Amino acid sequence: MDAKVTLLDRMTFTGVADSGHAIKIDTTSDVGGDDSAVRPIELIALGLAGCTAMDVISILRKKRQDVTSFDVHVHADRAAEHPKVFTKAVITYELHGRNVDETAVLRAIELSALRYCPAQAMLSKAFPMDLRYEIFDEGGELVKEGTWEPLLA
């Protein structure tokens, strides 16, 4: 994979990778930016969320789960001192649907975490991640919630 960022103005860049789709990147005004776009560190969290979300929803669709709404939240703690790396993350899979099977959700999370999501595989080597899920019915009532944990061999 190749990626390139090009300076537009002050601290605003346009980034393009192999897909050819551009994304604007900026920072806060206190460090010379215009606060006009996503921050580079936010792209890492968004990449993690998007990568695992695509895996999980794809697997659930193959398992014929009736998911009507799906969000993946990433909360990442950061070090207080520079370079302010991520020190821990909590990924929460929020699913709404009709008769969504908890076992299917757990298996989808497992496959994403252990087999398919390169962002998760790479970043889990740098900081721990807790993987949580919340399953709601169509009316928004919480049906099941829990944490996925790998089986210890």
Z-matrix of the N, CA and C atoms (Angstrom, degrees):
N
C 1 1.440
C 2 1.522 1 109.13
N 3 1.307 2 115.05 1 140.40
C 4 1.455 3 121.71 2 175.72
C 5 1.519 4 108.74 3 -120.36
N 6 1.320 5 115.98 4 143.50
C 7 1.467 6 122.00 5 177.04
C 8 1.519 7 108.65 6 -140.53
N 9 1.329 8 115.09 7 150.21
C 10 1.459 9 119.92 8 -178.87
C 11 1.518 10 108.53 9 -144.25
N 12 1.333 11 116.41 10 139.90
C 13 1.458 12 121.23 11 170.94
C 14 1.521 13 108.45 12 -117.73
N 15 1.324 14 115.58 13 141.66
C 16 1.462 15 122.30 14 -178.44
C 17 1.526 16 108.58 15 -125.02
N 18 1.329 17 115.98 16 128.43
C 19 1.462 18 121.46 17 179.59
C 20 1.527 19 109.63 18 -66.58
N 21 1.340 20 115.73 19 129.05
C 22 1.463 21 121.26 20 175.71
C 23 1.522 22 110.41 21 -98.92
N 24 1.347 23 115.43 22 -51.27
C 25 1.460 24 120.73 23 -176.97
C 26 1.523 25 107.98 24 -169.00
N 27 1.329 26 116.98 25 145.23
C 28 1.459 27 122.94 26 179.40
C 29 1.538 28 111.00 27 47.30
N 30 1.344 29 119.43 28 -103.49
C 31 1.465 30 122.56 29 177.53
C 32 1.520 31 111.12 30 -121.97
N 33 1.323 32 116.64 31 23.67
C 34 1.462 33 122.22 32 -179.53
C 35 1.523 34 109.19 33 -98.07
N 36 1.322 35 115.03 34 130.15
C 37 1.466 36 122.36 35 -179.04
C 38 1.521 37 109.59 36 -126.08
N 39 1.327 38 114.74 37 158.08
C 40 1.455 39 121.54 38 166.18
C 41 1.520 40 106.48 39 -111.06
N 42 1.321 41 115.77 40 130.61
C 43 1.452 42 120.92 41 178.56
C 44 1.512 43 110.72 42 -111.08
N 45 1.336 44 116.08 43 139.80
C 46 1.461 45 122.19 44 177.78
C 47 1.529 46 107.76 45 -139.05
N 48 1.332 47 115.24 46 135.51
C 49 1.468 48 120.81 47 175.84
C 50 1.532 49 108.57 48 -120.18
N 51 1.310 50 116.70 49 -163.99
C 52 1.467 51 121.67 50 -173.14
C 53 1.534 52 114.46 51 -55.93
N 54 1.332 53 117.65 52 -31.53
C 55 1.470 54 119.68 53 -178.47
C 56 1.520 55 112.09 54 -67.62
N 57 1.332 56 117.29 55 -22.18
C 58 1.453 57 120.99 56 -179.25
C 59 1.522 58 113.89 57 88.37
N 60 1.324 59 117.54 58 -5.11
C 61 1.462 60 120.96 59 179.19
C 62 1.520 61 109.37 60 -83.44
N 63 1.312 62 115.56 61 132.60
C 64 1.463 63 120.80 62 -177.77
C 65 1.523 64 111.02 63 -91.81
N 66 1.321 65 114.85 64 149.43
C 67 1.455 66 122.14 65 174.61
C 68 1.518 67 108.26 66 -136.03
N 69 1.311 68 115.40 67 139.90
C 70 1.458 69 120.83 68 179.34
C 71 1.530 70 108.87 69 -89.29
N 72 1.325 71 116.29 70 138.92
C 73 1.460 72 123.35 71 -179.37
C 74 1.528 73 107.90 72 -129.14
N 75 1.329 74 116.54 73 137.41
C 76 1.468 75 120.54 74 179.51
C 77 1.522 76 108.41 75 -150.56
N 78 1.325 77 115.52 76 -174.95
C 79 1.461 78 121.89 77 178.04
C 80 1.519 79 108.88 78 -143.73
N 81 1.314 80 116.59 79 -176.57
C 82 1.456 81 121.73 80 -177.05
C 83 1.523 82 111.82 81 -76.80
N 84 1.315 83 115.72 82 159.72
C 85 1.469 84 120.57 83 -177.96
C 86 1.526 85 112.49 84 -66.71
N 87 1.335 86 117.91 85 -26.68
C 88 1.466 87 119.44 86 -178.38
C 89 1.529 88 112.50 87 -68.73
N 90 1.326 89 117.26 88 -13.71
C 91 1.470 90 120.02 89 175.24
C 92 1.528 91 111.28 90 -120.34
N 93 1.333 92 116.46 91 23.60
C 94 1.452 93 120.86 92 171.95
C 95 1.514 94 116.58 93 98.30
N 96 1.318 95 117.73 94 3.00
C 97 1.462 96 120.29 95 -179.87
C 98 1.515 97 112.12 96 -94.46
N 99 1.323 98 115.07 97 -177.16
C 100 1.461 99 122.00 98 178.94
C 101 1.526 100 111.93 99 -110.57
N 102 1.337 101 117.32 100 1.92
C 103 1.462 102 122.34 101 -178.07
C 104 1.531 103 110.44 102 53.97
N 105 1.344 104 115.55 103 43.32
C 106 1.462 105 121.04 104 -174.11
C 107 1.528 106 114.28 105 -107.56
N 108 1.337 107 117.22 106 0.30
C 109 1.466 108 118.24 107 -176.43
C 110 1.524 109 110.04 108 -160.80
N 111 1.295 110 114.98 109 178.75
C 112 1.460 111 122.67 110 -179.72
C 113 1.536 112 110.72 111 -65.03
N 114 1.323 113 116.27 112 148.42
C 115 1.473 114 122.47 113 178.17
C 116 1.522 115 109.72 114 -85.34
N 117 1.314 116 118.77 115 152.82
C 118 1.462 117 120.78 116 178.85
C 119 1.533 118 113.64 117 -56.78
N 120 1.330 119 118.82 118 -41.58
C 121 1.465 120 120.64 119 -179.61
C 122 1.528 121 110.91 120 -67.19
N 123 1.339 122 116.80 121 -30.87
C 124 1.464 123 120.28 122 176.32
C 125 1.526 124 111.07 123 -66.42
N 126 1.330 125 116.17 124 -32.47
C 127 1.462 126 119.29 125 177.58
C 128 1.526 127 111.38 126 -62.37
N 129 1.323 128 116.62 127 -33.03
C 130 1.463 129 119.52 128 178.47
C 131 1.525 130 109.91 129 -66.64
N 132 1.330 131 117.30 130 -45.71
C 133 1.461 132 120.45 131 177.63
C 134 1.528 133 111.24 132 -63.72
N 135 1.328 134 117.19 133 -41.85
C 136 1.461 135 120.91 134 177.96
C 137 1.524 136 111.59 135 -65.00
N 138 1.335 137 116.70 136 -38.65
C 139 1.460 138 120.09 137 177.24
C 140 1.517 139 111.63 138 -62.85
N 141 1.317 140 116.67 139 -42.16
C 142 1.460 141 121.50 140 177.13
C 143 1.527 142 110.53 141 -61.92
N 144 1.321 143 116.83 142 -49.14
C 145 1.467 144 120.94 143 -179.94
C 146 1.521 145 111.61 144 -61.40
N 147 1.325 146 116.88 145 -45.37
C 148 1.465 147 120.54 146 -178.95
C 149 1.506 148 113.19 147 -66.10
N 150 1.324 149 116.56 148 -39.95
C 151 1.462 150 121.58 149 -178.60
C 152 1.534 151 110.76 150 -62.42
N 153 1.327 152 116.56 151 -51.99
C 154 1.458 153 119.03 152 -177.92
C 155 1.523 154 111.15 153 -71.57
N 156 1.329 155 118.45 154 -33.38
C 157 1.468 156 121.29 155 178.17
C 158 1.519 157 111.36 156 -61.36
N 159 1.327 158 116.82 157 -44.63
C 160 1.464 159 119.99 158 179.56
C 161 1.522 160 111.65 159 -63.10
N 162 1.333 161 116.53 160 -39.94
C 163 1.469 162 119.98 161 177.07
C 164 1.523 163 110.85 162 -62.37
N 165 1.330 164 115.87 163 -53.08
C 166 1.469 165 120.62 164 -172.96
C 167 1.521 166 111.21 165 -62.63
N 168 1.335 167 118.55 166 -46.45
C 169 1.467 168 119.12 167 -178.70
C 170 1.522 169 111.36 168 -67.29
N 171 1.324 170 117.48 169 -35.53
C 172 1.463 171 120.40 170 177.46
C 173 1.529 172 110.92 171 -63.01
N 174 1.316 173 116.36 172 -44.92
C 175 1.470 174 121.01 173 179.95
C 176 1.523 175 110.34 174 -65.55
N 177 1.326 176 117.66 175 -42.97
C 178 1.465 177 120.54 176 179.72
C 179 1.529 178 111.60 177 -64.33
N 180 1.317 179 117.22 178 -36.43
C 181 1.471 180 119.79 179 176.69
C 182 1.526 181 110.72 180 -66.10
N 183 1.332 182 116.95 181 -40.14
C 184 1.467 183 119.94 182 176.69
C 185 1.522 184 111.11 183 -63.81
N 186 1.329 185 116.65 184 -30.42
C 187 1.467 186 121.79 185 178.06
C 188 1.537 187 111.06 186 -86.00
N 189 1.318 188 115.97 187 7.46
C 190 1.459 189 123.82 188 177.29
C 191 1.533 190 113.50 189 57.40
N 192 1.320 191 114.84 190 39.72
C 193 1.459 192 120.08 191 175.74
C 194 1.527 193 108.74 192 -84.35
N 195 1.324 194 116.29 193 136.10
C 196 1.461 195 122.33 194 -176.03
C 197 1.531 196 109.86 195 -88.48
N 198 1.334 197 115.69 196 75.05
C 199 1.463 198 122.08 197 -179.96
C 200 1.527 199 107.88 198 -90.56
N 201 1.333 200 115.89 199 122.03
C 202 1.468 201 120.56 200 -177.74
C 203 1.525 202 112.69 201 -101.17
N 204 1.329 203 116.64 202 -18.99
C 205 1.469 204 121.49 203 178.83
C 206 1.522 205 107.39 204 -153.21
N 207 1.338 206 116.16 205 140.07
C 208 1.464 207 119.81 206 -174.78
C 209 1.517 208 109.78 207 -148.95
N 210 1.334 209 115.81 208 126.21
C 211 1.459 210 122.36 209 176.40
C 212 1.517 211 108.49 210 -131.41
N 213 1.314 212 115.78 211 146.73
C 214 1.459 213 121.03 212 171.69
C 215 1.522 214 106.81 213 -122.45
N 216 1.319 215 115.14 214 122.45
C 217 1.462 216 122.07 215 179.57
C 218 1.520 217 108.73 216 -104.83
N 219 1.303 218 117.26 217 133.58
C 220 1.465 219 121.56 218 172.90
C 221 1.522 220 107.54 219 -118.08
N 222 1.328 221 115.45 220 121.58
C 223 1.460 222 120.76 221 171.32
C 224 1.522 223 106.24 222 -111.60
N 225 1.319 224 116.65 223 116.96
C 226 1.461 225 121.15 224 -178.12
C 227 1.517 226 110.02 225 -115.70
N 228 1.331 227 116.09 226 123.12
C 229 1.462 228 121.07 227 171.97
C 230 1.517 229 108.15 228 -78.28
N 231 1.336 230 115.30 229 146.67
C 232 1.461 231 120.31 230 -179.46
C 233 1.522 232 110.56 231 -124.39
N 234 1.319 233 115.18 232 151.32
C 235 1.459 234 121.35 233 176.13
C 236 1.526 235 109.02 234 -63.09
N 237 1.324 236 116.42 235 147.99
C 238 1.460 237 121.37 236 -179.37
C 239 1.518 238 112.17 237 -72.73
N 240 1.323 239 116.52 238 -30.03
C 241 1.465 240 121.39 239 -176.31
C 242 1.532 241 110.72 240 -103.95
N 243 1.313 242 114.98 241 155.40
C 244 1.468 243 120.40 242 176.66
C 245 1.517 244 109.76 243 -61.78
N 246 1.306 245 117.84 244 136.91
C 247 1.460 246 128.36 245 18.03
C 248 1.533 247 114.96 246 -90.24
N 249 1.321 248 119.04 247 15.27
C 250 1.463 249 124.16 248 175.06
C 251 1.527 250 112.90 249 52.39
N 252 1.320 251 114.85 250 49.27
C 253 1.464 252 121.68 251 179.80
C 254 1.524 253 110.72 252 -69.55
N 255 1.311 254 116.94 253 162.23
C 256 1.454 255 121.03 254 171.61
C 257 1.526 256 107.90 255 -68.26
N 258 1.321 257 116.67 256 134.85
C 259 1.466 258 121.23 257 179.76
C 260 1.523 259 112.12 258 -110.46
N 261 1.326 260 117.47 259 -20.18
C 262 1.456 261 122.83 260 179.44
C 263 1.515 262 107.55 261 -167.39
N 264 1.328 263 116.26 262 150.57
C 265 1.460 264 119.92 263 176.21
C 266 1.520 265 110.12 264 -137.25
N 267 1.311 266 114.69 265 147.86
C 268 1.452 267 122.19 266 170.52
C 269 1.526 268 106.18 267 -118.43
N 270 1.323 269 115.74 268 120.66
C 271 1.463 270 121.64 269 176.83
C 272 1.518 271 106.68 270 -105.88
N 273 1.330 272 116.36 271 123.37
C 274 1.462 273 120.76 272 179.18
C 275 1.521 274 108.80 273 -117.22
N 276 1.323 275 115.31 274 122.45
C 277 1.460 276 123.43 275 177.16
C 278 1.526 277 106.78 276 -94.34
N 279 1.323 278 117.07 277 116.71
C 280 1.463 279 122.13 278 -178.73
C 281 1.519 280 108.69 279 -111.39
N 282 1.330 281 115.36 280 114.07
C 283 1.460 282 121.18 281 -176.04
C 284 1.515 283 110.36 282 -118.67
N 285 1.326 284 115.93 283 137.37
C 286 1.464 285 122.43 284 172.08
C 287 1.525 286 106.11 285 -120.31
N 288 1.328 287 116.46 286 142.35
C 289 1.452 288 118.70 287 178.12
C 290 1.508 289 113.23 288 173.23
N 291 1.327 290 113.60 289 -169.09
C 292 1.452 291 121.53 290 -178.92
C 293 1.529 292 109.49 291 -106.89
N 294 1.324 293 116.07 292 116.86
C 295 1.470 294 122.72 293 176.73
C 296 1.527 295 112.85 294 52.98
N 297 1.323 296 116.74 295 43.91
C 298 1.462 297 120.85 296 178.54
C 299 1.529 298 108.10 297 -69.66
N 300 1.320 299 115.87 298 125.77
C 301 1.456 300 122.65 299 -175.48
C 302 1.528 301 111.10 300 -82.30
N 303 1.333 302 115.89 301 123.29
C 304 1.460 303 121.13 302 -178.89
C 305 1.527 304 111.74 303 -59.68
N 306 1.317 305 117.53 304 -38.62
C 307 1.469 306 121.27 305 179.39
C 308 1.526 307 111.01 306 -62.40
N 309 1.324 308 116.90 307 -39.89
C 310 1.467 309 121.05 308 178.36
C 311 1.527 310 110.38 309 -65.65
N 312 1.326 311 117.25 310 -39.38
C 313 1.459 312 121.64 311 178.61
C 314 1.527 313 110.20 312 -64.27
N 315 1.321 314 116.50 313 -46.52
C 316 1.465 315 120.61 314 179.15
C 317 1.519 316 111.56 315 -60.41
N 318 1.322 317 117.18 316 -41.48
C 319 1.469 318 120.48 317 179.74
C 320 1.527 319 110.81 318 -67.12
N 321 1.325 320 117.40 319 -39.24
C 322 1.465 321 120.70 320 178.93
C 323 1.527 322 110.75 321 -64.44
N 324 1.324 323 116.90 322 -42.69
C 325 1.460 324 121.01 323 176.89
C 326 1.523 325 110.15 324 -62.33
N 327 1.312 326 116.06 325 -43.94
C 328 1.465 327 121.26 326 179.96
C 329 1.536 328 111.67 327 -60.27
N 330 1.320 329 116.50 328 -47.06
C 331 1.468 330 120.18 329 -179.22
C 332 1.523 331 111.39 330 -63.71
N 333 1.319 332 116.44 331 -39.41
C 334 1.458 333 119.06 332 177.44
C 335 1.519 334 110.40 333 -64.63
N 336 1.327 335 116.24 334 -47.56
C 337 1.469 336 120.94 335 -175.86
C 338 1.524 337 112.68 336 -66.51
N 339 1.313 338 117.54 337 -38.73
C 340 1.461 339 120.16 338 -171.75
C 341 1.523 340 115.36 339 -102.57
N 342 1.338 341 117.40 340 -17.65
C 343 1.456 342 118.04 341 -173.69
C 344 1.524 343 115.60 342 -127.58
N 345 1.325 344 118.01 343 -42.56
C 346 1.457 345 118.43 344 -164.99
C 347 1.530 346 117.22 345 -105.02
N 348 1.311 347 119.43 346 -35.09
C 349 1.467 348 120.38 347 -170.57
C 350 1.523 349 111.30 348 -86.96
N 351 1.338 350 118.43 349 106.75
C 352 1.462 351 120.19 350 -179.19
C 353 1.532 352 112.62 351 -66.17
N 354 1.323 353 117.76 352 -32.98
C 355 1.469 354 119.56 353 178.73
C 356 1.523 355 110.21 354 -64.07
N 357 1.314 356 116.53 355 -43.85
C 358 1.460 357 120.48 356 -179.93
C 359 1.522 358 111.25 357 -67.88
N 360 1.318 359 116.89 358 -41.59
C 361 1.467 360 120.36 359 179.10
C 362 1.525 361 110.86 360 -61.75
N 363 1.303 362 116.93 361 -42.69
C 364 1.464 363 121.29 362 -178.46
C 365 1.527 364 111.44 363 -71.29
N 366 1.318 365 116.93 364 -49.35
C 367 1.457 366 120.48 365 -175.52
C 368 1.524 367 113.19 366 -71.00
N 369 1.329 368 117.50 367 -27.30
C 370 1.470 369 119.94 368 178.68
C 371 1.522 370 111.47 369 -67.09
N 372 1.315 371 117.49 370 -16.84
C 373 1.464 372 121.05 371 174.92
C 374 1.537 373 110.90 372 -78.38
N 375 1.325 374 116.96 373 -17.81
C 376 1.460 375 121.71 374 -177.23
C 377 1.531 376 113.01 375 -99.03
N 378 1.331 377 117.57 376 -29.98
C 379 1.470 378 120.82 377 -179.06
C 380 1.530 379 109.21 378 -157.25
N 381 1.347 380 116.49 379 152.06
C 382 1.471 381 119.99 380 -179.43
C 383 1.526 382 111.70 381 -72.63
N 384 1.331 383 114.68 382 151.14
C 385 1.459 384 121.44 383 178.78
C 386 1.517 385 109.53 384 -131.17
N 387 1.317 386 116.20 385 132.25
C 388 1.461 387 121.75 386 170.67
C 389 1.515 388 106.81 387 -98.32
N 390 1.330 389 116.56 388 132.08
C 391 1.459 390 121.72 389 -178.39
C 392 1.527 391 108.83 390 -111.83
N 393 1.308 392 115.98 391 113.13
C 394 1.463 393 122.24 392 -176.43
C 395 1.518 394 109.68 393 -118.40
N 396 1.327 395 115.38 394 158.03
C 397 1.457 396 119.50 395 177.87
C 398 1.521 397 109.84 396 -140.65
N 399 1.319 398 114.34 397 150.50
C 400 1.459 399 123.23 398 175.63
C 401 1.520 400 106.88 399 -135.51
N 402 1.324 401 116.38 400 124.04
C 403 1.463 402 122.10 401 179.87
C 404 1.529 403 107.82 402 -112.17
N 405 1.330 404 116.00 403 123.22
C 406 1.451 405 122.58 404 179.96
C 407 1.522 406 109.48 405 -114.99
N 408 1.341 407 116.93 406 151.27
C 409 1.458 408 119.73 407 173.94
C 410 1.531 409 108.92 408 -81.84
N 411 1.312 410 115.70 409 -178.69
C 412 1.469 411 120.65 410 -177.44
C 413 1.522 412 113.02 411 -59.21
N 414 1.321 413 116.51 412 -31.58
C 415 1.456 414 120.82 413 -178.04
C 416 1.518 415 113.71 414 -83.56
N 417 1.331 416 117.41 415 -0.78
C 418 1.457 417 120.92 416 178.70
C 419 1.508 418 114.88 417 91.28
N 420 1.349 419 116.81 418 7.87
C 421 1.464 420 120.24 419 178.95
C 422 1.525 421 109.43 420 -84.36
N 423 1.339 422 115.56 421 132.47
C 424 1.466 423 120.87 422 178.48
C 425 1.521 424 109.65 423 -65.72
N 426 1.349 425 116.12 424 125.70
C 427 1.458 426 122.17 425 -179.05
C 428 1.526 427 110.37 426 -102.15
N 429 1.329 428 116.56 427 -47.18
C 430 1.469 429 122.36 428 -178.97
C 431 1.517 430 108.92 429 -146.04
N 432 1.325 431 115.32 430 149.30
C 433 1.455 432 120.56 431 171.78
C 434 1.517 433 107.48 432 -150.20
N 435 1.302 434 115.45 433 155.14
C 436 1.449 435 118.91 434 179.74
C 437 1.516 436 111.43 435 178.89
N 438 1.322 437 114.28 436 -168.33
C 439 1.456 438 122.41 437 -178.95
C 440 1.514 439 108.16 438 -127.78
N 441 1.327 440 116.51 439 134.07
C 442 1.464 441 120.44 440 173.20
C 443 1.520 442 107.73 441 -86.78
N 444 1.309 443 114.79 442 132.51
C 445 1.461 444 120.55 443 175.98
C 446 1.522 445 108.36 444 -133.34
N 447 1.327 446 117.47 445 136.90
C 448 1.455 447 119.83 446 179.87
C 449 1.527 448 110.45 447 -65.22
N 450 1.317 449 115.42 448 144.98
C 451 1.457 450 120.08 449 175.11
C 452 1.520 451 108.64 450 -70.80
N 453 1.302 452 116.18 451 134.21
C 454 1.457 453 120.91 452 178.00
C 455 1.520 454 109.38 453 -85.66
N 456 1.297 455 116.60 454 127.60
C 457 1.467 456 121.01 455 -177.67
C 458 1.511 457 111.54 456 -79.63
